[in-house]
Amino acid sequence: MTKISLVLSFLFLAASGFAYGSVKKEDIKVFDLKKGDISLKVTNYGATILSLVLPDKNGKMVDVILAYRSLMDYTNDTSYFGATVGRVGNRIGGAQFTLNGIHYKLPANEGNSTLHGGIIGFSDVLWKVKKYRREGPNPSITFTYHSFDGEEGFPGDLLVRVSYTLYGKNQMSIIMKAKALNKPTPVNLLNHAYWNLGGHNSGDILNEQVQIFGSKTTPLDSNLIPTGKFASVKGTPYDFLKPHVIGSRIKQVSETNGYNVNYVIDGKKGKINRAAIAYDNKSGRAMEIWTNAPGVQFYTSNYLGNVKGKNGAVYKDHGALCLETQAFPDSVNHPNFPSTIVSPGKDYKHYMFFKFSTKAPRGFT
């Protein structure tokens, strides 16, 4: 399946503000989930989040997820808005790795590196809907995808499952699972939501506050590939152990135009740990993230430029923040990083839990 083939047969869905299309005989569809004050829209194209509507401190309902205006924009996407990313999210240096004595060469789609699964990663394929429960105490939808042996250069067949669920009071989970069928293979699935708690079209996020529960980062070389070392955040502009305004030190970081770095989450290995909190003082919206992943990528959407988004919005640099829970980037080439290799008989599980509220978390102002 090529990206060009995905631009066939457009269908405008006025109610959602998006244009979608059909690919051969398989329709790209939009699915709604609603519980209490939360309304979620997702699509089987890339198992992607399209919108999440939440109340502010005055009860005003606003969409806090950035998204494109049409399917054509998704098929030429370089930002991965809201998508499920894989087989290996983030970067693989040199677009290659060696596993069990076999050298694998991958397609390079960012300089000499492989980014977010390759040229046509999981964000650019149609997923099957396994289960859809629109109503009830825990509305949910489950997407599945069968990644074939050799897809984007990766070894082995892989069955992948992604579930979105609304539960409790203003809470959401994203659960990603994968099963290697016949060969060991690296797996690092992540969700690439772009969040603006003030509203997807409310401007930049530089005045939002963030707390990240990671006392170390995995520093990068000039190609944004981890060096394999760890660096303490204390005394640096990367220190978010206590809440800080995003824009207060953004010009001091070594990455170009803003934050784009993986944090090592403090906590117990393999357990559900708190990863980060984001808070928008103006709207009063807060988001708390918990995960079993070892890392979280903090990205301040440094290269949006003037992306045309849904409902007439235009997204500029720093128009959103990403807090992507994940394995460490380029883990497959760093034996000292937690392994991302999934073998037959040992399943992959990545849990993400989001709690939303309309009051300042402790320590935030």
SVG drawing of the C-alpha trace seen along z (x, -y; Angstrom):
<svg xmlns="http://www.w3.org/2000/svg" viewBox="-24 -33 51 52">
<polyline fill="none" stroke="black" stroke-width="0.4" points="0.0,0.0 1.4,-3.4 0.6,-6.8 -0.5,-7.8 -3.1,-5.1 -4.6,-6.4 -5.7,-9.6 -8.5,-7.9 -12.2,-8.4 -12.6,-11.4 -15.6,-11.7 -16.4,-14.9 -17.7,-14.4 -19.1,-17.8 -20.2,-16.8 -16.6,-16.1 -14.9,-18.9 -12.6,-16.4 -12.4,-15.0 -11.7,-11.3 -11.7,-8.8 -11.8,-5.1 -8.9,-2.9 -10.0,-0.3 -12.8,1.5 -11.9,0.5 -13.4,-2.6 -11.5,-5.0 -14.0,-5.7 -14.4,-7.9 -15.5,-6.4 -16.9,-8.4 -16.6,-7.6 -18.2,-9.6 -18.3,-9.4 -19.4,-12.2 -17.5,-15.3 -15.1,-13.6 -15.7,-13.1 -13.1,-11.2 -12.9,-10.7 -10.5,-8.2 -10.0,-6.7 -8.9,-3.3 -6.3,-5.2 -3.2,-4.8 -5.3,-4.0 -5.2,-7.8 -6.8,-10.2 -8.6,-13.0 -10.1,-15.0 -10.6,-15.0 -13.1,-17.5 -12.8,-18.5 -14.3,-21.2 -12.4,-24.1 -12.7,-25.5 -15.9,-27.4 -17.4,-24.4 -16.6,-25.4 -16.0,-22.4 -12.9,-22.6 -10.9,-20.2 -7.4,-19.9 -5.9,-17.6 -4.2,-19.0 -5.3,-17.2 -5.3,-17.7 -8.2,-18.9 -8.3,-16.1 -7.1,-12.6 -4.8,-14.0 -3.0,-15.9 -2.6,-12.6 -1.2,-10.8 1.6,-13.4 2.0,-13.7 5.4,-14.5 4.1,-15.4 2.3,-12.1 -0.7,-14.0 -2.4,-11.7 -1.1,-8.5 -0.1,-5.1 3.6,-4.9 5.5,-1.7 6.8,0.9 9.6,-1.0 8.7,-4.6 11.2,-7.4 14.6,-6.9 16.9,-4.1 20.4,-5.5 22.0,-4.6 18.7,-2.9 20.1,0.4 20.6,2.9 21.9,6.4 19.8,9.0 21.0,12.6 23.9,12.2 21.7,11.0 22.1,7.4 18.9,5.6 19.0,2.5 15.9,0.3 14.6,-2.5 16.0,-5.8 13.3,-8.5 15.1,-11.2 18.6,-11.7 20.5,-8.5 18.0,-7.4 14.7,-5.5 12.0,-7.6 8.7,-6.3 8.7,-2.9 10.0,-3.9 8.5,-5.3 5.1,-3.6 4.9,-2.9 1.9,-1.9 0.6,-5.5 0.1,-5.1 -1.9,-1.9 -5.5,-0.9 -6.3,0.9 -9.1,3.4 -11.8,2.6 -11.8,5.6 -14.3,4.3 -16.3,1.1 -18.4,0.3 -19.7,-3.3 -21.7,-3.4 -21.8,-1.8 -19.7,-2.3 -16.4,-2.1 -16.8,-3.1 -13.9,-1.7 -12.5,-0.7 -9.9,1.8 -7.9,1.7 -5.7,4.5 -3.0,4.7 -0.9,7.6 2.6,6.4 4.2,8.8 7.7,10.2 10.0,7.8 7.6,4.8 9.8,1.7 12.8,4.0 11.8,5.5 11.9,9.2 9.0,11.4 5.2,11.2 3.8,9.1 0.2,8.9 -0.6,5.5 -3.6,4.3 -4.4,0.8 -7.3,0.0 -8.8,-3.4 -11.0,-3.4 -12.9,-6.1 -13.4,-5.3 -13.9,-6.8 -14.3,-10.6 -12.5,-12.3 -10.0,-9.5 -8.7,-7.7 -6.4,-4.8 -4.4,-3.7 -3.2,-0.2 -0.9,1.2 -0.1,4.9 2.0,6.9 2.7,10.5 5.7,11.8 4.6,14.8 7.8,16.3 10.9,14.2 12.3,11.9 11.8,8.3 12.2,4.8 9.0,3.2 8.4,-0.3 4.8,-1.4 3.7,-4.9 0.9,-7.4 1.9,-10.7 -0.8,-13.0 -0.2,-16.8 -1.8,-18.4 -2.8,-22.0 -4.8,-22.2 -5.9,-25.7 -7.5,-24.4 -6.1,-23.0 -6.4,-26.5 -5.5,-28.6 -1.9,-29.5 1.3,-28.3 1.9,-26.3 4.9,-28.3 2.9,-29.5 1.7,-26.0 3.4,-24.3 4.9,-20.9 6.3,-18.5 8.2,-15.5 9.1,-12.7 12.5,-11.9 15.8,-12.9 17.8,-11.8 17.7,-12.2 19.3,-10.2 21.3,-13.0 21.5,-13.2 24.1,-13.6 23.8,-16.0 21.5,-13.6 19.1,-13.4 20.3,-9.8 21.1,-9.0 24.8,-8.8 24.1,-5.8 24.9,-7.9 22.6,-9.3 22.6,-12.9 21.2,-14.4 18.7,-17.1 19.6,-18.9 20.8,-22.5 19.9,-22.4 16.9,-23.7 15.7,-20.1 14.9,-20.0 11.1,-19.6 11.2,-17.6 9.2,-20.6 6.7,-22.4 8.1,-25.0 6.6,-27.1 7.6,-25.6 8.8,-28.8 10.9,-30.0 14.0,-28.2 13.2,-26.9 15.9,-29.0 18.6,-27.4 18.2,-23.8 20.6,-22.2 18.0,-21.0 17.0,-23.2 14.0,-25.5 12.8,-23.7 12.6,-20.6 12.9,-17.2 14.4,-14.7 13.7,-11.4 13.4,-11.4 14.2,-8.3 11.1,-7.9 11.8,-7.6 10.0,-4.7 10.0,-0.9 10.9,1.0 7.9,2.5 5.4,1.0 2.9,-1.8 4.7,-5.0 3.7,-8.7 5.4,-10.2 4.3,-13.8 1.7,-16.5 0.8,-19.4 -1.3,-22.3 -2.8,-25.3 -3.5,-28.1 -5.8,-30.1 -8.3,-27.3 -7.6,-25.4 -7.2,-22.1 -4.7,-19.7 -3.5,-16.3 -1.6,-13.6 0.0,-10.7 0.9,-7.3 2.7,-4.5 4.7,-1.2 7.1,-2.5 10.7,-3.4 10.8,-6.8 8.8,-9.8 9.6,-12.0 9.0,-15.7 8.6,-17.5 7.4,-21.1 6.3,-20.9 9.3,-22.8 8.7,-22.6 5.0,-22.9 5.5,-26.1 2.0,-26.9 0.2,-23.6 -3.4,-23.8 -5.4,-22.0 -9.1,-21.1 -11.9,-23.6 -9.7,-26.3 -7.0,-26.3 -3.4,-27.1 -0.8,-25.5 2.5,-27.3 5.8,-26.3 5.2,-25.4 1.5,-25.1 1.3,-21.9 3.3,-19.7 3.9,-16.0 4.5,-13.7 5.1,-10.3 5.6,-7.4 8.0,-5.0 11.1,-2.8 14.3,-4.7 15.1,-5.8 17.6,-3.6 17.5,-1.0 18.2,1.7 21.7,0.3 22.4,-0.4 22.8,2.8 22.8,0.7 19.2,-0.5 16.2,1.6 15.6,4.1 12.9,3.6 13.2,7.1 10.0,9.1 10.3,12.8 7.6,15.4 5.9,16.4 6.7,13.1 4.2,10.4 4.7,6.6 2.5,4.4 2.5,0.6 0.0,-1.0 -0.9,-4.8 -3.3,-6.3 -4.5,-9.9 -6.4,-11.8 -7.9,-15.2 -9.1,-17.8 -10.0,-21.5 -7.9,-22.5 -4.3,-23.2 -2.3,-20.1 -0.2,-20.3 2.8,-22.6 1.3,-24.3 0.1,-27.9"/>
</svg>
